[in-house]
Amino acid sequence: MLQPASTQAPADVAPRTAAVVDALRGLEGPLLPILHGLQEEFGYVPQESLPIVARALNISNAEAHGVASFYHDYRKAPAGRHVLKICRAEACQSMGSETIAARMEQLLGIRFGETSRDGAVTLEAVYCLGLCACGPSAMLDGRPIGRLDEEAIGEIVTAVRQ
């Protein structure tokens, strides 16, 4: 079932955000690297960080928020211990990824974009993993998995529940 991930930012969000911004603001087009840095630092991009980033880069809060919310890889809350990404692009769809996706939702008891109540797994949709010839495909904790079938689904579910 859905576990509302804690959206409460750590108390030290401002200094940690400032450190990330200071380290990356000298890059050309620093907003995306800073957002990546924040996600690496916190495991997600705290909403409290966005005004700090906007001020440092002399952009509007709306622009910082717009970029952070546009890209699916930037999380608004911490992910589970495991992150399972299922490819939902056309090539994988043609190989049965919609059936795989529905089965994963059923077995994990969560929908795409949710984290299990026990914090074990976050299920995310992606729209190409570059494994089109091996579809349907997924990525578990950064490790690509091709040719998903019922056996692979069982192995994934077992892995994320450990």
C-alpha positions in Angstrom: 0.0 0.0 0.0 1.0 3.6 -0.4 3.3 5.0 2.2 3.3 8.7 2.2 7.0 9.4 2.1 8.2 12.0 4.7 8.3 15.3 2.9 9.7 17.0 6.0 13.1 18.3 5.1 16.1 17.8 7.5 16.7 20.7 9.8 20.1 21.4 8.1 18.6 21.7 4.6 19.8 25.3 4.1 23.5 24.8 4.8 23.6 21.6 2.9 21.9 23.2 0.0 24.3 26.2 0.1 27.2 23.8 0.0 25.9 22.0 -3.1 25.2 25.3 -4.8 28.6 26.8 -3.9 30.3 23.7 -5.3 28.5 23.7 -8.6 27.4 27.3 -9.4 30.5 28.0 -11.4 29.5 25.5 -14.1 28.0 26.6 -17.3 24.2 26.1 -17.0 24.4 25.1 -13.3 20.8 24.5 -12.5 20.6 20.9 -13.6 23.9 19.9 -12.0 22.8 21.6 -8.8 19.5 19.7 -8.8 21.4 16.5 -9.3 23.7 17.4 -6.5 20.8 18.1 -4.2 19.2 14.7 -5.1 22.5 13.0 -4.3 22.9 14.9 -1.1 19.3 14.4 0.3 18.0 11.4 -1.8 15.4 13.9 -3.2 15.2 17.6 -4.0 13.7 19.3 -0.9 11.2 22.0 -1.8 12.9 24.2 0.8 16.1 24.1 -1.3 14.5 25.6 -4.4 14.3 29.2 -3.2 17.9 29.0 -2.0 19.0 27.8 -5.5 16.9 30.4 -7.2 18.4 33.2 -5.2 21.9 32.0 -5.8 21.4 31.7 -9.5 19.4 34.9 -9.8 16.4 33.1 -11.3 12.8 33.1 -10.2 11.4 30.5 -7.7 9.0 29.5 -10.4 11.8 28.7 -12.8 13.7 26.6 -10.2 10.4 24.8 -9.3 9.5 24.4 -13.0 12.7 22.7 -13.9 12.7 20.5 -10.8 9.1 19.4 -11.4 9.5 18.9 -15.2 12.1 16.1 -15.0 10.8 12.8 -13.6 14.2 11.8 -12.1 14.0 14.5 -9.5 12.1 13.2 -6.5 10.0 15.3 -4.2 10.3 12.9 -1.3 12.9 10.2 -0.3 12.7 6.9 -2.3 12.5 3.5 -0.8 15.5 1.3 -0.1 15.1 -0.1 -3.7 14.1 1.9 -6.8 12.4 -0.1 -9.5 12.0 1.6 -12.9 9.8 -0.1 -15.5 10.2 1.1 -19.1 6.9 2.2 -20.5 8.2 3.4 -23.9 6.7 2.1 -27.2 9.4 -0.5 -27.9 8.8 -2.1 -24.5 5.0 -1.7 -24.8 5.1 -3.7 -28.0 6.9 -6.5 -26.1 4.3 -6.5 -23.2 5.5 -4.0 -20.7 2.0 -2.9 -19.8 1.2 -6.4 -18.6 4.5 -6.4 -16.7 3.7 -3.0 -15.2 0.3 -4.1 -14.0 1.7 -7.3 -12.5 4.4 -5.3 -10.6 1.8 -2.9 -9.2 -0.3 -5.9 -8.1 2.5 -7.8 -6.5 4.1 -4.8 -4.8 0.8 -3.3 -3.7 1.7 0.1 -5.0 1.2 2.2 -8.1 3.8 4.0 -10.2 5.2 7.0 -8.3 4.5 5.4 -4.9 6.7 3.8 -2.2 5.7 0.7 -0.3 4.4 1.2 3.3 7.5 -0.5 4.7 9.8 1.7 2.6 11.3 -1.2 0.8 10.6 -0.1 -2.8 9.6 2.8 -4.9 8.1 2.1 -8.3 8.8 4.5 -11.1 7.9 4.7 -14.8 10.7 5.6 -17.3 10.3 6.2 -21.0 13.4 4.5 -22.4 16.3 2.7 -20.8 18.1 2.1 -24.1 17.4 -1.6 -23.9 14.9 -1.6 -26.7 16.2 -4.9 -28.2 15.8 -6.6 -24.9 12.3 -5.4 -24.0 10.4 -5.3 -21.9 13.0 -3.9 -19.6 13.5 -2.5 -16.1 16.1 -1.1 -13.9 16.5 -2.1 -10.2 18.8 0.1 -8.1 20.6 1.2 -11.3 21.1 -2.3 -12.7 19.4 -2.9 -16.0 17.2 -6.0 -16.5 16.1 -7.0 -19.9 13.5 -9.5 -21.3 11.2 -9.3 -18.3 9.0 -12.3 -17.8 7.1 -13.9 -15.0 10.2 -15.5 -13.6 12.2 -12.2 -13.6 9.2 -10.4 -12.0 9.3 -13.0 -9.1 13.0 -12.5 -8.7 12.6 -8.7 -8.6 9.8 -8.9 -6.0 11.9 -11.3 -3.8 14.9 -9.0 -4.1 13.1 -5.8 -3.1 11.4 -7.5 -0.1 14.7 -8.6 1.5 
